[in-house]
Amino acid sequence: MPPTHQSSSATKVSTFFSATLLLWVISVFFQILFNKRRDLLYIFAGGCFYQFANWVIRFSVSRDPLFVNTSVSLLHSAVTSVSVVFILLNQWSLTSFKSMFEHKELVEGTWPWAYQALCFSCGYFAYDQQDMLQYRLYSGFIPSILIHHLVLLICFTLALYRHITINYLILTLICELHSVFLHVRKLRRMAGVRDAESRVVKVEWILNWIMFVFTRLVSHILITGKLIKDASKFEKGIEWPLAMLGMAGMNLLNAFLGIVLFNAFKKEKKPQQNNPKRHE
């Protein structure tokens, strides 16, 4: 049976993103082996940690690829959220709040544990890219999730190679606080808990929206505003254009995510409103 156009397109997508992931791995290996960048080993530590978590969940809880992937994503969001909050509070205890967000500090400085946390998170995105490619956990001719991971891998590794904008990138990871609730919602629905009138679901949605507004919309808009305000302070090069392009992409994704969340919220409420038994 000849391959369909859809299967041919899916193969091309898989081949392209697999090739880019392989090139990324070779690039990191080159930096570690030939440029003696032992600090980058935290990237592989992160990748190995999340792959191990994948195996544990797969062999002890469920073999469903989507469930396993979502569970590991929840673990990453939780670990990253705790790490980012710890890094910010620790730095705040060492210096003033104002000095933390000075241009030079955000671009050239590196807060304690920020570099390691960024490496560890970078390792996760590489692991997740590989896992989604292996089990085809994506959809569409141009899968947004694969593009998202590829862009993050490029931006993160360029910053890690050059030791610049590490603190800026740590600030962008505040959004993982919201990702925790995205993954919890997904796992909750996979477990069959879909009663929109239940207290658990109501509380989850309240926290979901609060985190979306403050850790995605507000935080990323503030970061974008800071970049625009300090544009003249950046040296000539790719740092500012790359940072602005990345934040523009993040803000656009946040807008789309907000629409998706709102539609999902309405969809969960609708069955309850149309069920006459709920009004008896």
KOLVEX-279132 format. One record per residue (C-alpha): residue in three letters; x, y, z. Coordinates in steps of 0.25 Angstrom, whole numbers, plus 5000, padded with zeros to 4 digits. Example, Ala and Ser with C-alpha at 12.3 -4.5 7.8 and 13.67 -1.06 7.14 Angstrom:
2
Ala504949825031;Ser505549965029;
end
This chain:
280
Met500050005000;Pro500650134996;Pro500950245007;Thr499850355008;His500150495007;Gln499850515022;Ser500850405026;Ser501950455016;Ser501750595023;Ala501850535037;Thr503150465033;Lys503750595028;Val503350665040;Ser503950555049;Thr505250545040;Phe505450695041;Phe505250705056;Ser506050585059;Ala507250635050;Thr507250775058;Leu507250705071;Leu508450615067;Leu509150735062;Trp508850805076;Val509450685083;Ile510650685075;Ser510850835077;Val510750815093;Phe511650695092;Phe512650775084;Gln512650885095;Ile512850785106;Leu513950695100;Phe514750795091;Asn514550935098;Lys514550865112;Arg513250925116;Arg512950825128;Asp511950925133;Leu511050885122;Leu510950735127;Tyr509750785135;Ile508950785122;Phe509250635121;Ala508950615136;Gly507550685133;Gly507250595121;Cys507650465128;Phe506850505141;Tyr505550525133;Gln505850405124;Phe505950315137;Ala504650375142;Asn504050335129;Trp504450195131;Val504050185146;Ile502650235142;Arg502550145130;Phe502850025137;Ser502150055150;Val500950135147;Ser500550135132;Arg501050105119;Asp500250205112;Pro501250295105;Leu500350415106;Phe500150395121;Val501650365123;Asn502050495116;Thr501050585123;Ser501450525136;Val502950555134;Ser502550695129;Leu501850715142;Leu503150675149;His503950775141;Ser502950885144;Ala502950855158;Val504550845159;Thr504750975151;Ser503751055159;Val504351015172;Ser505751045166;Val505351185160;Val504651225173;Phe505851185181;Ile506851255172;Leu506051385173;Leu505851375188;Asn507251345191;Gln507751455182;Trp506851555189;Ser507351515202;Leu508751545197;Thr508551675190;Ser507451785189;Phe506151755180;Lys506551875171;Ser507951835168;Met507451695164;Phe506751755152;Glu507851845147;His508251825132;Lys509651785135;Glu509151685145;Leu508151625136;Val509051615124;Glu510451595129;Gly510251535143;Thr509851395148;Trp509051375161;Pro509551255169;Trp508951125163;Ala508351195151;Tyr509351135141;Gln509150995147;Ala507651015147;Leu507651065132;Cys508550945128;Phe507550845135;Ser506350905129;Cys507050905115;Gly507350755117;Tyr505850735119;Phe505450805106;Ala506350715099;Tyr505850595106;Asp504350635103;Gln504650665088;Gln505250525087;Asp504050465094;Met503050535086;Leu503750495073;Gln503850345077;Tyr502350335081;Arg501850435071;Leu501250525082;Tyr500950645073;Ser500050685063;Gly499950775051;Phe500750795038;Ile501650895046;Pro501550845061;Ser501650965070;Ile502150885082;Leu503350835074;Ile503650975069;His503451035083;His504550935088;Leu505450955077;Val505451105079;Leu505651085094;Leu506850995092;Ile507551095082;Cys507251215091;Phe507651135104;Thr508951075098;Leu509451205092;Ala509251275105;Leu509951155113;Tyr511151155103;Arg511351305104;His510951325119;Ile510051435115;Thr508551465119;Ile508551345128;Asn507751425139;Tyr506751475128;Leu506451335124;Ile506251295138;Leu505151405139;Thr504451345127;Leu504351215134;Ile503451265144;Cys502351225135;Glu502651075139;Leu501751115151;His500651115142;Ser501050995134;Val500850915147;Phe499350935146;Leu499350915131;His499950775133;Val499050745146;Arg497850785138;Lys498250685126;Leu498550575136;Arg497250595143;Arg496450585131;Met497250465126;Ala496850405140;Gly495350425137;Val495150545147;Arg494350635138;Asp493250685147;Ala493250845146;Glu492450855159;Ser493350785168;Arg494150865178;Val495550805173;Val495250845158;Lys494750985163;Val496051015171;Glu496950965160;Trp496251055150;Ile496451175159;Leu497851145162;Asn498051115147;Trp497551255143;Ile498251325154;Met499651265150;Phe499351285135;Val499151435138;Phe500251465147;Thr501351365143;Arg501151365128;Leu500451495123;Val500951595133;Ser502351545136;His502651525121;Ile502051665117;Leu502951725128;Ile504151655123;Thr503851705109;Gly503651845114;Lys504951835121;Leu505651785108;Ile505051905101;Lys505452005111;Asp506851955112;Ala507051935097;Ser508152045096;Lys508951975107;Phe509151855099;Glu510451835092;Lys510351825076;Gly510051675073;Ile509051575073;Glu508651575088;Trp507551685087;Pro506951645074;Leu506951495079;Ala506351535092;Met505251615086;Leu504951515076;Gly504851405087;Met503951495096;Ala503051525084;Gly502851385081;Met502551355096;Asn501551465097;Leu500851415084;Leu500851275090;Asn500251325103;Ala499151395095;Phe498851265088;Leu498951185101;Gly497951285107;Ile496951265096;Val497151105097;Leu496951115112;Phe495651195111;Asn495051105101;Ala495450985110;Phe494851055122;Lys493551075114;Lys493550935109;Glu493650875123;Lys492550965128;Lys491550935116;Pro491250785119;Gln490850825133;Gln489950935129;Asn489250845118;Asn489050735128;Pro487650745134;Lys487950655146;Arg488850765151;His487650865152;Glu486650765159;
end
